[in-house]
Amino acid sequence: MSGLRAAFEAGRFAVTAEIGPPGGADAEAVTRKAELLRGWVDAANVTDNQGANVRMSSLAGSLLAQRAGVEPVMQLTCRDRNRIALQSDLLAAGALSIPNVLLLTGDHPRFGDHPEAKPVFDLDGVQLVWTARTLRDDGVLLSGKAVPARPAWLIGTVENPFAPPPRFRARRLAKKVSAGAEFVQTQYVFDFEVFERWMADLRDLGVTDHCKVIAGVGPIRSLRALDYMRTAVPGVHVPDEVDRRLRGVPAGRVAEEGIRMCAEAVQRLATIPGVAGVHIMALGFEHGVPDILRRAGIPRPPAALPDHHRHHPMEGIGHAR
């Protein structure tokens, strides 16, 4: 059983984080990040060419994280693969005992380091969730062909409670849950008023009875990051009071204030009915995740990972030469 699934079933407040694979073939880059998170998170997303930039594959990164003792959530986007390749990677994840997959449409290539690349988008995120559920539960490919051995991963999706029009956001997630999503990770939560309305809509629709909601958080550690978050990250709403609070401290204390605010956000989210955990997005600041959790008073470490997650059969993965 997935350790993340076990946390959900035990009713324990779950914590996930992120591991961004490197832009080169350095296996230790993943291992170092995983070691900072081990024992503090229930699982860590291994991103899939995040921002449409070329990185080590999520599949390889997931294996390396797993070998380092951190349960992976393998991200898989529709941007770079047709339905054949998507199903192939899903089968590979199952064969390699990767316990969780997070399925999403993906950023357009024009936002990344190869803007001239041709986007695929043969399926969208909802269709990919349905494909994964059918493959796992029915043992059938999109072609109708049966597979002899079914994968057993937990299926996740993403949602942005703050994107317009807000009145449709809960129904959009309900559609993904109907397709087979079992947990959802959200965009950064800074606007609690909007987020709590979204959660109320989810509860009214019965979505939280079938899907675990993991709310996205992250520390804003500089005024430059604050400006970027407010102007350049689609779907993120940073309220004026957050802006005033970060600008109201001396320049040398912005990072500390951002960490304090992130811990406070975790505490507040833990009190909202239907919120099953938090997803801490702190790429490049993995060493700060334990401090955020300690300040928030979230009990750690989680239950030990099953042995087959700590010692993967592909122990021989090494450095590029």
LUMVEX-279978 format. One record per residue (C-alpha): x, y, z; residue number from 1; residue in three letters. Coordinates in Angstrom, 2 decimals. Layout:
! residues N
+---------+---------+---------+------+------+
|      c1 |      c2 |      c3 | resi | resn |
+---------+---------+---------+------+------+
|       X |       Y |       Z |  NUM |  ALA |
...
+---------+---------+---------+------+------+
END
This chain:
! residues 321
+---------+---------+---------+------+------+
|      c1 |      c2 |      c3 | resi | resn |
+---------+---------+---------+------+------+
|    0.00 |    0.00 |    0.00 |    1 |  MET |
|    1.08 |    3.53 |   -0.74 |    2 |  SER |
|    2.18 |    5.37 |    2.39 |    3 |  GLY |
|    0.16 |    8.35 |    1.17 |    4 |  LEU |
|   -2.91 |    6.14 |    0.84 |    5 |  ARG |
|   -2.26 |    4.79 |    4.32 |    6 |  ALA |
|   -2.17 |    8.34 |    5.71 |    7 |  ALA |
|   -5.50 |    9.11 |    4.06 |    8 |  PHE |
|   -7.11 |    5.92 |    5.33 |    9 |  GLU |
|   -5.83 |    6.54 |    8.86 |   10 |  ALA |
|   -7.26 |   10.06 |    8.81 |   11 |  GLY |
|   -3.82 |   11.54 |    9.46 |   12 |  ARG |
|   -3.05 |   15.02 |    8.10 |   13 |  PHE |
|   -0.90 |   14.26 |    5.07 |   14 |  ALA |
|    2.11 |   16.22 |    3.89 |   15 |  VAL |
|    3.54 |   16.18 |    0.39 |   16 |  THR |
|    6.35 |   18.26 |   -1.10 |   17 |  ALA |
|    8.13 |   18.54 |   -4.45 |   18 |  GLU |
|   11.36 |   17.30 |   -5.94 |   19 |  ILE |
|   12.35 |   18.95 |   -9.19 |   20 |  GLY |
|   14.65 |   16.69 |  -11.22 |   21 |  PRO |
|   17.84 |   18.35 |  -12.48 |   22 |  PRO |
|   18.51 |   19.65 |  -15.96 |   23 |  GLY |
|   21.33 |   17.14 |  -16.32 |   24 |  GLY |
|   22.08 |   13.48 |  -15.68 |   25 |  ALA |
|   23.12 |   13.86 |  -12.02 |   26 |  ASP |
|   21.39 |   11.18 |   -9.95 |   27 |  ALA |
|   22.74 |   12.67 |   -6.73 |   28 |  GLU |
|   20.81 |   15.90 |   -7.36 |   29 |  ALA |
|   17.59 |   13.98 |   -6.73 |   30 |  VAL |
|   19.04 |   12.00 |   -3.86 |   31 |  THR |
|   20.18 |   15.13 |   -2.03 |   32 |  ARG |
|   16.70 |   16.67 |   -2.19 |   33 |  LYS |
|   15.05 |   13.42 |   -1.14 |   34 |  ALA |
|   17.32 |   13.12 |    1.90 |   35 |  GLU |
|   16.20 |   16.56 |    3.09 |   36 |  LEU |
|   12.56 |   15.45 |    2.95 |   37 |  LEU |
|   12.87 |   11.86 |    4.17 |   38 |  ARG |
|   10.92 |   11.29 |    7.37 |   39 |  GLY |
|    9.08 |   14.60 |    7.07 |   40 |  TRP |
|    6.70 |   14.02 |    4.18 |   41 |  VAL |
|    4.35 |   11.19 |    3.29 |   42 |  ASP |
|    5.30 |   11.54 |   -0.38 |   43 |  ALA |
|    7.01 |   13.95 |   -2.76 |   44 |  ALA |
|    5.96 |   14.94 |   -6.25 |   45 |  ASN |
|    8.62 |   14.38 |   -8.87 |   46 |  VAL |
|    7.84 |   17.00 |  -11.47 |   47 |  THR |
|    7.54 |   16.31 |  -15.20 |   48 |  ASP |
|    9.63 |   18.82 |  -17.16 |   49 |  ASN |
|    8.23 |   21.59 |  -14.98 |   50 |  GLN |
|    7.54 |   24.88 |  -16.72 |   51 |  GLY |
|    7.96 |   23.07 |  -20.06 |   52 |  ALA |
|   11.74 |   23.01 |  -19.50 |   53 |  ASN |
|   13.84 |   19.93 |  -20.25 |   54 |  VAL |
|   14.66 |   18.00 |  -17.09 |   55 |  ARG |
|   15.47 |   14.44 |  -16.12 |   56 |  MET |
|   12.29 |   12.40 |  -16.57 |   57 |  SER |
|    9.80 |   12.08 |  -13.75 |   58 |  SER |
|    9.97 |    8.30 |  -14.06 |   59 |  LEU |
|   13.74 |    8.24 |  -13.45 |   60 |  ALA |
|   13.45 |   10.85 |  -10.71 |   61 |  GLY |
|   10.74 |    8.82 |   -9.00 |   62 |  SER |
|   12.96 |    5.75 |   -8.93 |   63 |  LEU |
|   15.83 |    7.75 |   -7.46 |   64 |  LEU |
|   13.60 |    9.33 |   -4.80 |   65 |  ALA |
|   12.20 |    5.93 |   -3.92 |   66 |  GLN |
|   15.67 |    4.51 |   -3.61 |   67 |  ARG |
|   16.53 |    7.37 |   -1.24 |   68 |  ALA |
|   13.61 |    6.48 |    1.03 |   69 |  GLY |
|   11.01 |    9.04 |   -0.10 |   70 |  VAL |
|    7.76 |    7.80 |   -1.55 |   71 |  GLU |
|    7.30 |    9.42 |   -4.98 |   72 |  PRO |
|    4.27 |   10.89 |   -6.68 |   73 |  VAL |
|    5.16 |   10.59 |  -10.35 |   74 |  MET |
|    3.81 |   13.51 |  -12.34 |   75 |  GLN |
|    2.72 |   12.82 |  -15.90 |   76 |  LEU |
|    1.62 |   15.55 |  -18.33 |   77 |  THR |
|   -0.18 |   15.36 |  -21.63 |   78 |  CYS |
|    2.02 |   18.02 |  -23.22 |   79 |  ARG |
|    4.80 |   15.78 |  -24.55 |   80 |  ASP |
|    3.14 |   12.41 |  -25.14 |   81 |  ARG |
|    0.34 |   10.87 |  -27.15 |   82 |  ASN |
|   -1.98 |    8.27 |  -25.67 |   83 |  ARG |
|    0.39 |    5.43 |  -26.54 |   84 |  ILE |
|    3.31 |    6.96 |  -24.63 |   85 |  ALA |
|    1.11 |    8.02 |  -21.71 |   86 |  LEU |
|   -0.24 |    4.51 |  -21.20 |   87 |  GLN |
|    3.26 |    3.09 |  -21.62 |   88 |  SER |
|    4.60 |    5.32 |  -18.83 |   89 |  ASP |
|    1.66 |    4.46 |  -16.60 |   90 |  LEU |
|    2.37 |    0.76 |  -17.06 |   91 |  LEU |
|    6.06 |    1.37 |  -16.36 |   92 |  ALA |
|    5.22 |    3.16 |  -13.12 |   93 |  ALA |
|    3.10 |    0.19 |  -12.07 |   94 |  GLY |
|    5.80 |   -2.32 |  -12.96 |   95 |  ALA |
|    8.40 |   -0.37 |  -10.96 |   96 |  LEU |
|    6.18 |   -0.13 |   -7.85 |   97 |  SER |
|    5.76 |    3.64 |   -8.04 |   98 |  ILE |
|    2.76 |    3.98 |   -5.73 |   99 |  PRO |
|    1.24 |    7.32 |   -6.79 |  100 |  ASN |
|    0.72 |    9.20 |  -10.05 |  101 |  VAL |
|   -0.37 |   12.81 |  -10.51 |  102 |  LEU |
|   -1.97 |   13.42 |  -13.90 |  103 |  LEU |
|   -2.27 |   16.83 |  -15.49 |  104 |  LEU |
|   -2.51 |   18.55 |  -18.85 |  105 |  THR |
|    0.78 |   20.46 |  -18.56 |  106 |  GLY |
|    2.12 |   23.88 |  -19.53 |  107 |  ASP |
|    2.34 |   24.80 |  -23.21 |  108 |  HIS |
|    5.88 |   24.49 |  -24.67 |  109 |  PRO |
|    5.91 |   28.19 |  -25.54 |  110 |  ARG |
|    6.51 |   28.93 |  -21.84 |  111 |  PHE |
|    9.65 |   26.79 |  -21.63 |  112 |  GLY |
|   13.16 |   26.47 |  -23.02 |  113 |  ASP |
|   12.01 |   24.97 |  -26.35 |  114 |  HIS |
|    9.19 |   27.31 |  -27.40 |  115 |  PRO |
|    9.34 |   25.96 |  -30.95 |  116 |  GLU |
|    8.53 |   22.41 |  -29.76 |  117 |  ALA |
|    5.30 |   20.91 |  -31.06 |  118 |  LYS |
|    2.76 |   20.32 |  -28.26 |  119 |  PRO |
|    0.98 |   16.98 |  -28.24 |  120 |  VAL |
|   -2.06 |   17.25 |  -25.95 |  121 |  PHE |
|   -3.57 |   14.11 |  -27.49 |  122 |  ASP |
|   -5.49 |   13.79 |  -24.20 |  123 |  LEU |
|   -6.26 |   16.38 |  -21.55 |  124 |  ASP |
|   -5.92 |   15.98 |  -17.80 |  125 |  GLY |
|   -9.46 |   14.71 |  -17.26 |  126 |  VAL |
|   -9.15 |   12.16 |  -20.07 |  127 |  GLN |
|   -5.80 |   10.99 |  -18.70 |  128 |  LEU |
|   -7.33 |   10.44 |  -15.26 |  129 |  VAL |
|  -10.12 |    8.39 |  -16.84 |  130 |  TRP |
|   -7.54 |    6.44 |  -18.86 |  131 |  THR |
|   -5.54 |    5.63 |  -15.73 |  132 |  ALA |
|   -8.60 |    4.56 |  -13.77 |  133 |  ARG |
|   -9.76 |    2.30 |  -16.59 |  134 |  THR |
|   -6.30 |    0.80 |  -16.94 |  135 |  LEU |
|   -6.00 |    0.10 |  -13.22 |  136 |  ARG |
|   -9.54 |   -0.95 |  -12.33 |  137 |  ASP |
|  -10.65 |   -2.63 |  -15.56 |  138 |  ASP |
|   -7.28 |   -3.70 |  -16.93 |  139 |  GLY |
|   -8.10 |   -2.22 |  -20.33 |  140 |  VAL |
|   -6.20 |    0.15 |  -22.62 |  141 |  LEU |
|   -7.93 |    2.93 |  -24.54 |  142 |  LEU |
|   -7.85 |    0.66 |  -27.56 |  143 |  SER |
|   -9.98 |   -1.85 |  -25.68 |  144 |  GLY |
|   -7.13 |   -4.33 |  -25.40 |  145 |  LYS |
|   -6.79 |   -6.06 |  -22.03 |  146 |  ALA |
|   -3.52 |   -5.88 |  -20.12 |  147 |  VAL |
|   -2.32 |   -9.06 |  -18.37 |  148 |  PRO |
|   -1.08 |   -7.31 |  -15.19 |  149 |  ALA |
|   -2.76 |   -4.21 |  -13.80 |  150 |  ARG |
|   -0.90 |   -1.36 |  -12.07 |  151 |  PRO |
|   -1.93 |   -0.37 |   -8.55 |  152 |  ALA |
|   -1.01 |    3.29 |   -8.08 |  153 |  TRP |
|   -3.10 |    5.95 |   -6.33 |  154 |  LEU |
|   -4.47 |    8.48 |   -8.85 |  155 |  ILE |
|   -4.08 |   12.20 |   -8.25 |  156 |  GLY |
|   -5.00 |   15.38 |  -10.09 |  157 |  THR |
|   -4.58 |   19.14 |   -9.69 |  158 |  VAL |
|   -7.01 |   22.04 |   -9.38 |  159 |  GLU |
|   -6.91 |   25.80 |   -9.01 |  160 |  ASN |
|   -9.68 |   27.11 |   -6.75 |  161 |  PRO |
|   -8.85 |   30.71 |   -7.73 |  162 |  PHE |
|   -9.07 |   30.59 |  -11.53 |  163 |  ALA |
|  -12.08 |   32.28 |  -13.11 |  164 |  PRO |
|  -14.95 |   31.70 |  -13.13 |  165 |  PRO |
|  -14.81 |   30.67 |   -9.45 |  166 |  PRO |
|  -18.36 |   29.30 |   -9.33 |  167 |  ARG |
|  -17.37 |   26.49 |  -11.71 |  168 |  PHE |
|  -14.18 |   25.36 |   -9.98 |  169 |  ARG |
|  -15.78 |   22.86 |   -7.62 |  170 |  ALA |
|  -17.75 |   21.27 |  -10.46 |  171 |  ARG |
|  -14.59 |   21.03 |  -12.51 |  172 |  ARG |
|  -12.92 |   19.00 |   -9.78 |  173 |  LEU |
|  -16.08 |   16.90 |   -9.42 |  174 |  ALA |
|  -15.67 |   15.98 |  -13.09 |  175 |  LYS |
|  -12.12 |   14.80 |  -12.45 |  176 |  LYS |
|  -13.22 |   12.81 |   -9.42 |  177 |  VAL |
|  -15.94 |   11.14 |  -11.51 |  178 |  SER |
|  -13.19 |   10.22 |  -13.98 |  179 |  ALA |
|  -11.22 |    8.51 |  -11.19 |  180 |  GLY |
|   -9.13 |   11.04 |   -9.23 |  181 |  ALA |
|   -8.60 |    9.98 |   -5.61 |  182 |  GLU |
|   -6.65 |   12.99 |   -4.37 |  183 |  PHE |
|   -6.10 |   16.54 |   -5.57 |  184 |  VAL |
|   -3.32 |   19.02 |   -4.98 |  185 |  GLN |
|   -4.25 |   22.68 |   -5.33 |  186 |  THR |
|   -2.56 |   25.86 |   -6.45 |  187 |  GLN |
|   -0.97 |   28.02 |   -3.73 |  188 |  TYR |
|   -3.50 |   29.09 |   -1.12 |  189 |  VAL |
|   -3.06 |   32.69 |    0.03 |  190 |  PHE |
|   -6.70 |   33.82 |   -0.23 |  191 |  ASP |
|   -8.43 |   31.82 |    2.50 |  192 |  PHE |
|  -11.84 |   33.39 |    1.96 |  193 |  GLU |
|  -12.04 |   32.13 |   -1.62 |  194 |  VAL |
|  -10.51 |   28.78 |   -0.71 |  195 |  PHE |
|  -12.98 |   28.16 |    2.13 |  196 |  GLU |
|  -15.90 |   28.93 |   -0.20 |  197 |  ARG |
|  -14.49 |   26.42 |   -2.69 |  198 |  TRP |
|  -14.17 |   23.81 |    0.05 |  199 |  MET |
|  -17.79 |   24.43 |    1.09 |  200 |  ALA |
|  -18.85 |   23.89 |   -2.53 |  201 |  ASP |
|  -16.88 |   20.64 |   -2.64 |  202 |  LEU |
|  -18.53 |   19.42 |    0.55 |  203 |  ARG |
|  -21.98 |   20.32 |   -0.80 |  204 |  ASP |
|  -21.27 |   18.32 |   -3.97 |  205 |  LEU |
|  -19.98 |   15.33 |   -1.96 |  206 |  GLY |
|  -16.56 |   15.59 |   -3.60 |  207 |  VAL |
|  -14.64 |   15.38 |   -0.33 |  208 |  THR |
|  -16.29 |   12.02 |    0.38 |  209 |  ASP |
|  -14.46 |   10.53 |   -2.61 |  210 |  HIS |
|  -11.34 |   12.67 |   -3.08 |  211 |  CYS |
|   -8.73 |   13.85 |   -0.58 |  212 |  LYS |
|   -7.95 |   17.55 |   -0.86 |  213 |  VAL |
|   -4.30 |   18.54 |   -0.35 |  214 |  ILE |
|   -3.96 |   22.32 |   -0.22 |  215 |  ALA |
|   -0.95 |   23.98 |   -1.80 |  216 |  GLY |
|    1.28 |   26.21 |    0.32 |  217 |  VAL |
|    4.75 |   27.67 |    0.01 |  218 |  GLY |
|    6.97 |   30.31 |    1.61 |  219 |  PRO |
|    7.45 |   33.64 |   -0.19 |  220 |  ILE |
|   11.03 |   34.39 |    0.78 |  221 |  ARG |
|   11.79 |   37.67 |   -1.02 |  222 |  SER |
|   10.02 |   40.72 |   -2.38 |  223 |  LEU |
|   11.15 |   39.69 |   -5.83 |  224 |  ARG |
|    9.39 |   36.34 |   -5.37 |  225 |  ALA |
|    6.33 |   38.20 |   -4.09 |  226 |  LEU |
|    6.20 |   40.38 |   -7.20 |  227 |  ASP |
|    6.68 |   37.34 |   -9.41 |  228 |  TYR |
|    3.91 |   35.45 |   -7.61 |  229 |  MET |
|    1.51 |   38.37 |   -7.94 |  230 |  ARG |
|    2.15 |   39.11 |  -11.61 |  231 |  THR |
|    3.59 |   36.10 |  -13.42 |  232 |  ALA |
|    2.06 |   32.92 |  -11.95 |  233 |  VAL |
|   -1.31 |   32.21 |  -13.58 |  234 |  PRO |
|   -4.15 |   31.55 |  -11.19 |  235 |  GLY |
|   -2.37 |   32.66 |   -8.02 |  236 |  VAL |
|   -4.11 |   35.39 |   -6.01 |  237 |  HIS |
|   -1.98 |   37.05 |   -3.34 |  238 |  VAL |
|   -4.27 |   39.29 |   -1.23 |  239 |  PRO |
|   -3.21 |   42.82 |   -0.37 |  240 |  ASP |
|   -2.82 |   41.94 |    3.30 |  241 |  GLU |
|   -0.14 |   39.37 |    2.42 |  242 |  VAL |
|    1.66 |   41.96 |    0.32 |  243 |  ASP |
|    1.49 |   44.55 |    3.11 |  244 |  ARG |
|    2.75 |   42.12 |    5.72 |  245 |  ARG |
|    5.81 |   41.10 |    3.70 |  246 |  LEU |
|    6.63 |   44.68 |    2.72 |  247 |  ARG |
|    6.14 |   45.83 |    6.30 |  248 |  GLY |
|    9.21 |   44.08 |    7.69 |  249 |  VAL |
|   12.87 |   45.02 |    7.16 |  250 |  PRO |
|   14.39 |   43.62 |    3.97 |  251 |  ALA |
|   16.54 |   41.20 |    5.93 |  252 |  GLY |
|   13.51 |   39.65 |    7.59 |  253 |  ARG |
|   11.30 |   39.02 |    4.54 |  254 |  VAL |
|   12.39 |   35.39 |    4.26 |  255 |  ALA |
|   11.69 |   34.73 |    7.94 |  256 |  GLU |
|    8.28 |   36.39 |    7.69 |  257 |  GLU |
|    7.45 |   34.33 |    4.61 |  258 |  GLY |
|    8.30 |   31.11 |    6.42 |  259 |  ILE |
|    6.22 |   32.19 |    9.42 |  260 |  ARG |
|    3.26 |   32.96 |    7.15 |  261 |  MET |
|    3.57 |   29.58 |    5.47 |  262 |  CYS |
|    3.49 |   27.78 |    8.83 |  263 |  ALA |
|    0.43 |   29.82 |    9.83 |  264 |  GLU |
|   -1.25 |   28.84 |    6.55 |  265 |  ALA |
|   -0.64 |   25.16 |    7.29 |  266 |  VAL |
|   -2.19 |   25.59 |   10.73 |  267 |  GLN |
|   -5.25 |   27.32 |    9.33 |  268 |  ARG |
|   -5.74 |   24.82 |    6.54 |  269 |  LEU |
|   -5.64 |   21.96 |    9.03 |  270 |  ALA |
|   -8.80 |   23.37 |   10.67 |  271 |  THR |
|  -10.89 |   23.52 |    7.47 |  272 |  ILE |
|  -13.32 |   20.57 |    7.11 |  273 |  PRO |
|  -12.41 |   18.37 |    4.17 |  274 |  GLY |
|   -8.76 |   19.40 |    3.91 |  275 |  VAL |
|   -6.76 |   16.18 |    4.18 |  276 |  ALA |
|   -3.26 |   17.65 |    4.05 |  277 |  GLY |
|   -0.91 |   20.21 |    2.56 |  278 |  VAL |
|    1.39 |   20.22 |   -0.44 |  279 |  HIS |
|    4.47 |   22.32 |    0.31 |  280 |  ILE |
|    5.90 |   23.84 |   -2.87 |  281 |  MET |
|    9.42 |   24.90 |   -1.94 |  282 |  ALA |
|   11.61 |   23.99 |   -4.90 |  283 |  LEU |
|   15.18 |   24.89 |   -4.02 |  284 |  GLY |
|   14.21 |   25.25 |   -0.34 |  285 |  PHE |
|   13.64 |   21.62 |    0.55 |  286 |  GLU |
|   15.79 |   22.04 |    3.68 |  287 |  HIS |
|   13.18 |   24.47 |    5.02 |  288 |  GLY |
|   10.27 |   22.02 |    4.93 |  289 |  VAL |
|   10.99 |   20.47 |    8.36 |  290 |  PRO |
|   11.10 |   23.94 |    9.95 |  291 |  ASP |
|    7.75 |   24.88 |    8.41 |  292 |  ILE |
|    6.16 |   21.69 |    9.74 |  293 |  LEU |
|    7.67 |   22.12 |   13.20 |  294 |  ARG |
|    6.38 |   25.67 |   13.43 |  295 |  ARG |
|    2.94 |   24.56 |   12.26 |  296 |  ALA |
|    2.83 |   21.82 |   14.89 |  297 |  GLY |
|    2.16 |   19.06 |   12.37 |  298 |  ILE |
|    3.23 |   15.76 |   13.96 |  299 |  PRO |
|    6.10 |   14.08 |   12.19 |  300 |  ARG |
|    7.63 |   11.78 |   11.19 |  301 |  PRO |
|    4.98 |    9.82 |    9.28 |  302 |  PRO |
|    4.67 |    6.06 |    9.48 |  303 |  ALA |
|    7.68 |    4.21 |    8.11 |  304 |  ALA |
|    7.64 |    3.37 |    4.44 |  305 |  LEU |
|    7.13 |   -0.25 |    3.44 |  306 |  PRO |
|   10.42 |   -2.02 |    2.82 |  307 |  ASP |
|    9.83 |   -2.35 |   -0.93 |  308 |  HIS |
|    9.68 |    1.45 |   -1.13 |  309 |  HIS |
|   12.98 |    1.86 |    0.69 |  310 |  ARG |
|   14.98 |   -0.69 |   -1.27 |  311 |  HIS |
|   14.09 |   -0.71 |   -4.91 |  312 |  HIS |
|   15.33 |   -3.57 |   -7.12 |  313 |  PRO |
|   17.07 |   -1.04 |   -9.40 |  314 |  MET |
|   19.75 |   -0.28 |   -6.81 |  315 |  GLU |
|   22.38 |   -0.10 |   -9.53 |  316 |  GLY |
|   21.26 |    3.27 |  -10.92 |  317 |  ILE |
|   24.35 |    5.43 |  -10.88 |  318 |  GLY |
|   25.94 |    8.57 |  -12.22 |  319 |  HIS |
|   26.25 |    9.45 |  -15.86 |  320 |  ALA |
|   29.77 |    9.11 |  -17.14 |  321 |  ARG |
+---------+---------+---------+------+------+
END
